[in-house]
Amino acid sequence: MTADMLSQEISLLLPEILLAGGAMVLLMLGVFMEGERATRLVYTLSILALIGAALLALFGTGGEGTAFGGAFVFDPLAKFSKVAIALVAALTLTLALPYLDKEKLLKIEYPILAILAATGMGMMVSANDLISMYMGIELQSLALYVLAAFNRDSLRASEAGLKYFVLGALSSGLLLYGASLVYGFTGATGFEEIAQAVAAGPTVGLTFGLVFVICGLAFKVSAAPFHMWTPDVYEGAPTPVTAFFATAPKFAAIVLLARILVEPFGGMIDQWRDVVWMIAALSMGVGAFGALTQTNIKRLLAYSSISNMGYALVAIASGSQTGLWALLVFMSLYMVGVVGAFGAVLSMRTKEGMVENISDLAGLAQRNPGLGWSITALMFSIGGLPFMVGFFGKFFVIYSAVQADLIILSVLAVLFSVVSAAYYLRVVKVMWFDSSDIEFVPSAMSIYWVTRMAGLATVLLLPVLGWLVYRAFSVGLATF
């Protein structure tokens, strides 16, 4: 390998190199500089490192290509995904700082673990080989296990961390077993070589391996019936950790699943489409009906995430470029709404501490109209109610399914969306029409602005999405 080729390959990994190197430097900085001021500096530099990684992914990699014998790929899908992951991780770190400060959890390990998890996510969306895929997943997962139990003095957080670790290890085992079957029946780990083997004719063993891979990744995105850990982990983990779990890791895992199914296993669409179809339908149903009885806002958002991952799987089930495009639009809008929603949860602080029950929101819209309107817009958007940005995300997903002749799945998506609207509207009803004596203390400026800007984005992005709808119908999605 020449120096120019090595330089080109390294340039493709610049975002991951920045994050991994930054994590090491910040760890040393935190060790040798003691005190709260040093800790806050580590948090600030961590946010800047994530923003820098997003800029490098956008402008600094020197073009598309593959590295390390084709194990790592940098293409438009990877570029978009890395920018989204890094920016959302930066936003969740911004939300975390004031919360961790008040809860006496302000430690240097938190942002460093978040950066390492983001590094793993970057590897996941660029994986072009079963080995690099698994390395990325484990780098992400090991950091997330620690974050789930970051508040070690909390019994709920410790329980959440243990559940996440045990079930995460199970999902990794399923994934690794599936990957070993794929390797055994194709003799290759690279996605391009696997695609060639699939084109020559899929075997029963290869189909079994693919099913195990799908199940392993379904755990990572908390799709039903592999969702058991989600409500308890969301409720027990510190709220900023939950906000992180609900956004960037899910985005990375769903993009990885889409890449695996469409690229190396695109020739087996008849085999995997029915599996994804069933998981998508079950996820939408479990999420929609499971959330109806929830009284804790974090558990409600957990079931909401299960339901929304079902919609993401609908886009993947279409097995087309249209579906992939719809997936990216849907997941991007979903992350905007969820970051804002958890910002709202972090605003639910009284003089006695944090509260998380939906009933605690009673009368909020009268006492704090700005926060009330923001939460209303965010709930409507996440729920996909008409004329909010989340509605357009679901519209594109269902449109891609209809194009792929998945009519029954499209009808189920619409019906479950109507059911899920009930629990989002319940939150809005409690805020605007119920009364309570609970008074929230003013939230930190970072939480205030992230929540308001996310709520505002659900309105300001409407013209952009309207233009996309026009393009979709008048020009055709193939032009994107």
GILINRA-V497680 format. One record per residue. N is the residue number from 1. OMEGA is omega as a letter, one per 40 degrees, with the letter a starting at -180 (none if undefined). BURIAL is 1 if it has 24 or more other C-alpha atoms within 12 Angstrom, else 0. Layout:
n->[N;N]
omega->[OMEGA;OMEGA]
burial->[BURIAL;BURIAL]
//
This chain:
n->[1;2;3;4;5;6;7;8;9;10;11;12;13;14;15;16;17;18;19;20;21;22;23;24;25;26;27;28;29;30;31;32;33;34;35;36;37;38;39;40;41;42;43;44;45;46;47;48;49;50;51;52;53;54;55;56;57;58;59;60;61;62;63;64;65;66;67;68;69;70;71;72;73;74;75;76;77;78;79;80;81;82;83;84;85;86;87;88;89;90;91;92;93;94;95;96;97;98;99;100;101;102;103;104;105;106;107;108;109;110;111;112;113;114;115;116;117;118;119;120;121;122;123;124;125;126;127;128;129;130;131;132;133;134;135;136;137;138;139;140;141;142;143;144;145;146;147;148;149;150;151;152;153;154;155;156;157;158;159;160;161;162;163;164;165;166;167;168;169;170;171;172;173;174;175;176;177;178;179;180;181;182;183;184;185;186;187;188;189;190;191;192;193;194;195;196;197;198;199;200;201;202;203;204;205;206;207;208;209;210;211;212;213;214;215;216;217;218;219;220;221;222;223;224;225;226;227;228;229;230;231;232;233;234;235;236;237;238;239;240;241;242;243;244;245;246;247;248;249;250;251;252;253;254;255;256;257;258;259;260;261;262;263;264;265;266;267;268;269;270;271;272;273;274;275;276;277;278;279;280;281;282;283;284;285;286;287;288;289;290;291;292;293;294;295;296;297;298;299;300;301;302;303;304;305;306;307;308;309;310;311;312;313;314;315;316;317;318;319;320;321;322;323;324;325;326;327;328;329;330;331;332;333;334;335;336;337;338;339;340;341;342;343;344;345;346;347;348;349;350;351;352;353;354;355;356;357;358;359;360;361;362;363;364;365;366;367;368;369;370;371;372;373;374;375;376;377;378;379;380;381;382;383;384;385;386;387;388;389;390;391;392;393;394;395;396;397;398;399;400;401;402;403;404;405;406;407;408;409;410;411;412;413;414;415;416;417;418;419;420;421;422;423;424;425;426;427;428;429;430;431;432;433;434;435;436;437;438;439;440;441;442;443;444;445;446;447;448;449;450;451;452;453;454;455;456;457;458;459;460;461;462;463;464;465;466;467;468;469;470;471;472;473;474;475;476;477;478;479;480]
omega->[a;i;i;i;i;i;i;a;i;a;i;a;a;i;i;i;i;a;a;i;i;i;i;a;a;i;i;i;a;a;a;i;a;i;a;a;i;i;i;i;i;i;a;i;i;i;i;i;i;i;i;i;i;i;i;i;a;a;a;a;i;i;a;i;i;a;i;i;i;a;a;a;i;a;a;i;i;a;a;a;a;i;a;a;a;a;i;i;i;i;i;i;i;i;a;a;a;i;a;i;a;a;i;a;a;a;a;a;a;a;i;i;i;i;i;i;i;i;i;i;i;i;a;a;i;a;i;a;a;a;i;i;a;i;i;a;a;i;i;a;a;i;a;i;a;a;a;a;a;i;a;i;a;i;a;a;i;i;i;i;a;i;a;a;a;a;i;i;i;a;i;i;i;a;a;i;i;i;i;i;i;i;a;a;i;a;a;i;i;a;a;i;i;i;i;i;i;i;i;i;a;i;i;i;i;i;i;i;i;i;i;i;i;i;i;i;i;i;a;a;i;i;i;e;a;a;a;a;a;a;a;i;i;a;a;a;i;a;i;i;i;i;i;i;a;a;a;a;i;i;a;a;a;i;i;i;i;a;a;a;a;a;a;a;i;i;i;a;i;i;a;a;a;i;i;i;a;i;i;a;a;i;i;a;i;i;a;a;i;a;a;a;a;i;i;a;i;i;i;i;i;i;i;a;i;i;a;i;i;i;i;i;i;i;i;a;i;i;a;i;i;i;i;i;i;i;a;i;a;a;i;i;i;a;i;a;a;i;i;a;i;i;i;i;i;i;a;a;i;i;a;a;a;i;a;a;i;a;i;i;a;i;a;a;i;a;a;a;a;i;i;i;i;i;i;i;a;i;i;a;i;i;i;i;a;i;i;a;i;i;a;i;i;i;a;i;a;i;i;i;i;i;i;i;i;a;a;i;i;i;i;i;i;a;i;i;i;i;a;i;a;a;i;i;i;i;i;i;i;a;a;a;i;a;a;i;a;i;i;i;i;a;i;a;a;i;i;a;i;i;a;a;i;i;i;a;i;i;a;a;a;i;i;a;i;i;i;i;i;i;a;a;a;a;a;a;a;a;a;none]
burial->[0;0;0;0;0;0;0;0;1;1;1;1;1;1;1;1;1;1;1;1;0;1;1;1;0;1;1;0;1;1;0;0;0;0;0;0;0;0;1;1;1;1;1;1;1;1;1;1;1;1;1;1;1;1;1;1;1;1;0;0;1;0;0;1;1;1;1;1;0;0;1;1;1;1;1;0;1;1;1;1;1;1;1;1;1;1;1;1;1;1;1;1;1;1;1;1;1;1;1;1;0;0;1;0;1;1;1;1;1;1;1;1;1;1;1;1;1;1;1;1;1;1;1;1;1;1;1;1;1;1;1;1;1;1;1;1;1;1;1;1;1;1;1;1;1;1;1;1;1;1;1;0;0;0;0;1;1;1;1;1;1;1;1;1;1;0;1;1;1;1;1;1;0;1;1;1;1;1;1;1;1;1;1;0;1;1;0;1;1;1;1;1;1;1;1;0;1;1;0;0;0;1;0;0;0;1;1;1;1;1;1;1;1;1;1;1;1;1;1;1;1;1;1;1;1;1;1;1;1;1;1;1;1;1;1;1;1;1;1;1;1;1;1;1;1;1;1;1;1;1;1;1;1;1;1;1;1;1;1;1;1;1;1;1;1;1;1;1;1;0;1;1;1;0;1;1;1;1;1;1;1;1;1;1;1;1;1;1;1;1;1;1;0;1;1;1;1;1;1;1;1;1;1;1;1;1;1;1;1;1;1;1;1;1;1;1;1;1;1;1;1;1;1;1;1;1;1;1;1;1;1;1;1;1;1;1;1;1;1;1;1;1;1;1;1;1;1;1;1;0;0;0;0;1;1;1;1;1;1;1;1;1;1;1;1;0;0;1;0;0;1;1;1;1;1;1;1;1;1;1;1;1;1;1;1;1;1;1;1;1;1;1;1;1;1;1;1;1;1;1;1;1;1;1;0;1;0;0;1;1;0;1;1;1;0;1;1;1;1;1;1;1;1;1;1;1;1;1;1;1;1;1;0;0;0;0;0;1;1;1;0;0;1;1;0;1;1;1;1;1;1;1;1;1;1;1;1;1;1;0;1;0;0;0;1;0;0;1;1;0;0;0;0;0;0;0;0;0;0;0]
//
